[in-house]
Amino acid sequence: MTKYSKIALCALVIGALSLTSCSKDSSAAPASIYQRLGGTTMVADPDNPGQMIESGRLSYRKVVKTTIGLIVADITSNPPASGNLGAHFAPLLSETGTTQATNLAELTDNLTDFFSFNTGGTNAVNTYSGLSMAAAHNPATNPRMGVKANAANYTKFEGYVGAAAVQNGVAANTQLYTDIVAVLESLRPTIVQQ
C-alpha cells in the first residue's frame, strides 16, 4: 500500500508539471474533485432506499466506508496486522453495540462531510462542522482518538484509502486519484503529530 501511495504522489508531480506546461487555456478553471466524482447529480442512495444523494457525496461515502472497514478488519485480525492502526481507534472500537455502530456511522459522515466540503461540494449537505484536523487527531482534544499519529501510521492510512479507491473504481481515473492523494498529502503535516 505504501508503494502505491508513493507512486501516486510521483504521478501527481509529473502530471502537474505536464499539465502546467501544456495548458492551452489557462483561464478555464478545472472541475473540482467533487465534480469529477459525480458532483451534484442526484442518484438513488443505495444505503437509504427511497432517498437521493449527490453522486459526488456517494462516491466519497463509499471510499470512506471501505477505508474504515479495511482499518477495522486490520485492527480486529488475529493476530493484528503488523503496524496496525488499532491504538488510534481503540476508544471508538471499545464502545459496544449500537453505541459503536452509531459512532462508526458518525465517523463515516464526518469524513464524508470533510472531504466533500473541502474538494468542491458546495450545498448545505456538504458542510463540515467537526473539529479541526489538528484537534481531531490529538487525544488531548478528541477522546475518541487513542494516540497521536506518526508518519508511518499516516502512510498506512493513505494505503487503505488507495485500496478503497481501487475497490470503488475511483483509482481508475488516474488524474482524479492523483488529485485525491495530493489532498491527503496536504493534510499530513497537520495530522502527523508525533
Solvent accessible surface area in square Angstrom, and as a share of the most:
residue,aa,sasa,rsa
1,M,126,0.56
2,T,55,0.32
3,K,150,0.63
4,Y,89,0.34
5,S,7,0.04
6,K,124,0.52
7,I,99,0.50
8,A,9,0.07
9,L,58,0.29
10,C,79,0.47
11,A,36,0.28
12,L,30,0.15
13,V,81,0.47
14,I,119,0.60
15,G,15,0.15
16,A,46,0.36
17,L,119,0.59
18,S,52,0.33
19,L,105,0.52
20,T,109,0.63
21,S,93,0.60
22,C,95,0.57
23,S,66,0.42
24,K,203,0.86
25,D,83,0.43
26,S,108,0.70
27,S,101,0.65
28,A,64,0.50
29,A,92,0.72
30,P,121,0.76
31,A,54,0.42
32,S,38,0.25
33,I,19,0.10
34,Y,0,0.00
35,Q,86,0.38
36,R,84,0.31
37,L,16,0.08
38,G,27,0.26
39,G,0,0.00
40,T,66,0.38
41,T,88,0.51
42,M,102,0.46
43,V,48,0.28
44,A,74,0.58
45,D,8,0.04
46,P,87,0.55
47,D,70,0.36
48,N,56,0.29
49,P,122,0.77
50,G,88,0.85
51,Q,106,0.47
52,M,113,0.50
53,I,15,0.08
54,E,9,0.04
55,S,24,0.15
56,G,0,0.00
57,R,27,0.10
58,L,19,0.09
59,S,24,0.15
60,Y,13,0.05
61,R,26,0.09
62,K,88,0.37
63,V,18,0.10
64,V,10,0.06
65,K,93,0.39
66,T,32,0.19
67,T,6,0.03
68,I,18,0.09
69,G,39,0.38
70,L,47,0.23
71,I,6,0.03
72,V,39,0.22
73,A,61,0.47
74,D,12,0.06
75,I,28,0.14
76,T,92,0.54
77,S,45,0.29
78,N,147,0.76
79,P,110,0.69
80,P,76,0.48
81,A,44,0.34
82,S,108,0.70
83,G,57,0.55
84,N,33,0.17
85,L,6,0.03
86,G,12,0.12
87,A,56,0.44
88,H,12,0.06
89,F,39,0.16
90,A,50,0.39
91,P,40,0.25
92,L,8,0.04
93,L,34,0.17
94,S,82,0.53
95,E,40,0.18
96,T,108,0.63
97,G,59,0.57
98,T,114,0.66
99,T,72,0.42
100,Q,44,0.20
101,A,62,0.48
102,T,82,0.48
103,N,13,0.07
104,L,39,0.19
105,A,55,0.43
106,E,83,0.37
107,L,43,0.21
108,T,14,0.08
109,D,70,0.36
110,N,56,0.29
111,L,41,0.20
112,T,1,0.00
113,D,25,0.13
114,F,21,0.09
115,F,23,0.09
116,S,0,0.00
117,F,100,0.42
118,N,75,0.39
119,T,13,0.08
120,G,27,0.26
121,G,3,0.03
122,T,118,0.68
123,N,56,0.29
124,A,88,0.68
125,V,83,0.48
126,N,1,0.00
127,T,74,0.43
128,Y,52,0.20
129,S,114,0.74
130,G,37,0.36
131,L,81,0.40
132,S,69,0.45
133,M,22,0.10
134,A,47,0.36
135,A,24,0.19
136,A,16,0.12
137,H,37,0.17
138,N,33,0.17
139,P,43,0.27
140,A,92,0.72
141,T,77,0.45
142,N,26,0.13
143,P,114,0.72
144,R,93,0.34
145,M,26,0.11
146,G,26,0.25
147,V,61,0.35
148,K,77,0.32
149,A,10,0.08
150,N,49,0.25
151,A,53,0.41
152,A,72,0.56
153,N,28,0.14
154,Y,6,0.02
155,T,21,0.12
156,K,45,0.19
157,F,41,0.17
158,E,7,0.03
159,G,1,0.01
160,Y,20,0.08
161,V,14,0.08
162,G,1,0.01
163,A,16,0.13
164,A,0,0.00
165,A,2,0.02
166,V,81,0.47
167,Q,116,0.52
168,N,50,0.26
169,G,47,0.45
170,V,13,0.07
171,A,18,0.14
172,A,93,0.72
173,N,73,0.37
174,T,90,0.52
175,Q,64,0.28
176,L,6,0.03
177,Y,12,0.05
178,T,4,0.02
179,D,26,0.14
180,I,18,0.09
181,V,5,0.03
182,A,29,0.23
183,V,33,0.19
184,L,5,0.03
185,E,40,0.18
186,S,77,0.49
187,L,27,0.13
188,R,49,0.18
189,P,107,0.68
190,T,55,0.32
191,I,12,0.06
192,V,33,0.19
193,Q,54,0.24
194,Q,138,0.61
